[in-house]
Amino acid sequence: MTRLVGEENLGEKKLPPTETSVIGAKNQGFSYYNIVSLWMAIVPIIGLVLWLADSTGDAAGFVLSGFMISIPIAMISALFAIRALGKRFLNPMIISILIAIPLAIWEYFNELNNGCSNWGWGTCPPDPPGYNLPRTIMLIYLIILGIYALSKYDNEDQARTYGIAYGMGYGYLIYVLAWVNGVFG
């Protein structure tokens, strides 16, 4: 079959390559990493606010339980993000976690020395002065880190913001695990 000059065959027309990952989608709504990083950043702040307001309340326990149940999904997501985004994601996440570790150690020793778990049997002595200070400082740290992440948010390189948000969540996880070990240790 002979073609005339300028005539195209629709079967041979070059199509633009398709993007297989949602990471490359720009300005097209939320991606999976947006949703998980939003969860990892906001839920710890809500959990700490409820924990400071009423440490024995059902709302704080519900938020903490929901967060802990979601951790396996977040860990799998973090592995995919590390693979896809590399050090631009990993470095801010590790730095955020490393800063939270001293606060977790402080909470562990605070609970070990001052904590009381009665499980509804009997009463606990009143909290000593400064008992909630590690939680308050952790809350302030997470809020400042969230504000910093939002100030660095741009559509060109979101990996840094995602890394900070994931680091906030994992820092809170380490903090909660230190609290549990201190209470029951």
C-alpha positions in Angstrom: 0.0 0.0 0.0 1.4 3.3 -1.0 1.0 6.4 1.2 0.9 9.9 0.1 3.1 12.5 1.7 1.6 13.8 4.9 -0.8 10.9 5.2 -0.6 9.1 8.6 -1.5 5.5 9.5 -3.5 5.7 12.7 -2.1 2.3 13.8 1.5 3.6 13.7 0.8 6.9 15.4 3.1 7.4 18.3 1.3 7.7 21.6 2.8 9.4 24.6 4.2 6.9 27.2 1.8 6.1 30.0 2.8 6.8 33.6 2.5 3.6 35.6 2.9 5.3 39.0 0.7 7.7 40.8 3.9 9.5 42.0 4.3 11.1 38.5 0.8 12.4 38.4 0.8 16.2 39.0 -2.2 18.2 40.0 -4.5 15.3 39.5 -5.9 14.9 43.0 -4.6 12.8 45.9 -2.2 10.0 45.3 -1.8 7.1 47.6 1.3 8.6 49.3 -0.7 11.8 50.0 -3.4 9.9 51.8 -1.0 7.8 53.9 1.2 10.7 54.7 -1.8 12.8 55.7 -2.9 9.9 58.0 0.6 9.5 59.5 0.9 13.2 60.2 -2.6 14.1 61.5 -3.6 11.1 63.6 -0.6 11.4 66.0 -1.4 15.0 66.7 -5.1 14.2 67.3 -4.1 11.2 69.5 -1.8 13.3 71.7 -4.3 16.0 72.1 -6.9 13.5 73.2 -4.3 11.7 75.4 -3.5 15.0 77.2 -7.1 15.9 77.5 -8.2 12.6 79.1 -5.7 9.8 79.2 -8.3 7.2 80.2 -11.0 8.3 77.7 -12.4 6.1 75.0 -11.7 8.7 72.3 -7.9 8.6 72.9 -8.0 4.8 72.9 -10.0 4.6 69.7 -7.6 6.9 67.9 -4.6 5.0 69.2 -6.1 1.7 68.2 -7.0 2.9 64.7 -3.4 4.2 64.3 -1.8 0.9 65.5 -4.0 -1.2 63.2 -3.0 0.9 60.2 0.8 0.6 60.9 1.3 -2.5 58.7 -0.3 -0.7 55.7 2.0 2.3 56.5 5.1 0.2 56.7 4.3 -1.4 53.3 3.6 2.0 51.9 6.9 3.3 53.3 8.8 0.5 51.6 7.2 1.3 48.3 7.9 5.0 48.8 11.6 4.4 49.7 11.9 2.3 46.5 10.2 4.9 44.3 11.4 8.1 45.9 14.8 7.1 47.3 16.8 9.3 49.6 14.6 12.3 49.0 12.0 10.5 51.0 14.2 8.4 53.3 16.5 11.1 54.8 13.7 13.4 56.1 11.9 10.4 57.5 14.9 9.1 59.4 15.8 12.5 60.8 12.2 13.0 62.0 12.3 9.6 63.7 15.8 10.2 65.3 14.6 13.5 66.9 11.6 11.7 68.4 13.6 8.9 70.0 15.0 11.0 73.0 11.4 12.1 73.7 10.3 8.4 73.7 13.1 7.5 76.1 12.1 10.3 78.4 8.5 9.1 78.3 9.6 5.5 79.1 11.5 6.6 82.2 8.7 9.0 83.2 6.2 6.1 83.0 8.5 3.7 84.7 9.0 6.0 87.7 5.6 7.8 87.9 3.1 5.8 85.9 0.3 3.9 87.5 -2.0 1.3 85.9 -4.8 0.0 88.0 -7.1 -1.4 85.4 -10.1 -0.2 87.3 -9.1 -1.8 90.6 -8.2 0.7 93.3 -6.8 4.2 92.8 -3.6 5.8 91.6 -1.8 8.6 93.4 -2.1 12.0 91.8 0.2 12.8 88.9 3.4 14.4 90.0 4.3 17.9 88.7 5.6 17.7 85.1 4.1 14.2 84.5 2.5 15.3 81.2 5.6 17.3 80.1 7.0 14.6 77.7 3.6 14.3 76.0 3.2 18.0 75.7 6.7 18.4 74.2 6.0 15.5 71.8 2.8 17.2 70.7 4.6 20.6 70.2 7.4 18.7 68.2 4.8 17.1 65.9 3.0 20.3 65.3 6.2 22.2 64.5 7.3 19.4 62.2 3.9 19.4 60.5 4.1 23.2 60.0 7.6 22.8 58.6 6.5 20.0 56.2 3.7 22.2 55.0 6.0 25.1 54.4 8.3 23.0 52.3 5.4 21.5 50.3 5.6 22.0 46.6 4.3 20.1 43.6 7.8 19.5 42.1 9.3 17.6 45.0 6.8 16.1 47.4 9.1 13.3 48.5 10.6 15.4 51.3 7.1 16.3 52.7 6.0 12.7 52.5 9.2 11.6 54.4 8.6 14.1 57.1 4.9 13.0 57.5 5.9 9.3 57.6 8.6 10.2 60.1 6.0 11.9 62.3 3.9 8.8 62.3 6.8 6.4 63.1 8.1 8.8 65.7 4.7 8.7 67.4 4.7 4.9 67.1 8.1 4.7 68.9 6.8 7.1 71.5 3.7 5.0 72.2 5.7 1.8 72.4 8.1 3.4 74.9 5.0 4.5 76.9 3.6 1.0 76.9 6.9 -0.5 78.0 7.2 2.1 80.7 3.7 1.4 82.1 4.0 -2.3 82.0 7.8 -2.5 82.6 
